Amino acid sequence: MLAKLTAKNQLTLPKAAVAAVDAADYFDVAAENGRIVLTPVRVNRAGTVRAKLAELGIMETDVADAVAWARSGAHSGE
């Protein structure tokens, strides 16, 4: 199977190649021994958000407080 690289560095993967792996909208791309290796990845956006919040030290109570503040309208006069 061949895939042509466009001037914008885009590839269209052959249908048979994509059908041979689990369906995915995203692929991890790695260069290994002169080859480009694509690995299907399922993006778990909720997990990504939780990980970022944890990295920033933002706790569930901080989020609840922010939502309560936003809903209170206390900020509208600022």
C-alpha atoms as one frame of an Amber mdcrd trajectory, in Angstrom:
protein
   0.000   0.000   0.000   1.208   3.482  -0.796   0.333   6.833   0.739   1.455
  10.060  -0.917   2.849  12.882   1.206   1.362  16.233   0.144   3.146  19.583
   0.073   1.478  20.327   3.429   2.949  17.151   5.034  -0.411  15.373   5.003
  -1.041  11.699   4.331  -4.234   9.847   3.547  -4.006   6.405   5.043  -5.232
   3.526   2.894  -8.641   2.249   4.007  -7.338  -1.315   4.365  -4.573  -0.181
   6.745  -6.976   1.752   8.962  -9.496  -1.113   8.924  -6.796  -3.477  10.213
  -6.484  -1.588  13.529  -8.942  -0.340  16.145 -10.775   2.746  14.901  -9.185
   5.961  16.168  -9.240   9.633  15.277  -5.737  10.216  16.665  -2.441   8.426
  16.185   0.770   8.585  18.188   3.607   9.256  15.748   7.135   7.994  16.328
  10.240   7.809  14.178  12.029   4.473  14.665  14.985   3.224  12.638  14.142
   5.375   9.623  10.430   4.495   9.750   7.383   6.460  10.785   5.269   4.386
  13.155   1.614   5.292  13.752  -0.150   3.866  16.802  -3.905   4.404  17.212
  -4.730   6.371  20.359  -8.073   6.881  22.033  -8.107  10.361  23.529  -9.789
  10.485  26.915 -10.366  14.205  27.258 -11.857  13.937  30.741  -8.776  12.067
  31.916  -6.538  14.689  30.359  -8.405  17.470  32.149  -8.240  15.615  35.479
  -4.499  15.076  35.064  -3.922  18.767  34.298  -5.997  19.841  37.318  -3.978
  17.481  39.531  -0.732  18.817  38.073  -1.849  22.370  38.938  -2.930  21.324
  42.440  -6.570  22.185  41.782  -8.869  20.097  43.936 -12.509  19.123  43.365
 -13.533  21.556  46.112 -11.763  24.402  44.261 -13.826  23.651  41.162 -17.047
  23.480  43.184 -16.217  26.828  44.832 -15.505  28.422  41.440 -18.800  27.151
  40.004 -20.726  28.396  43.043 -19.045  31.797  42.722 -19.848  31.999  38.998
 -23.479  31.059  39.591 -23.893  33.523  42.478 -23.544  36.564  40.241 -21.232
  38.143  42.816 -18.698  38.829  40.100 -21.082  40.689  37.761 -20.426  44.083
  39.329 -16.672  43.865  38.800
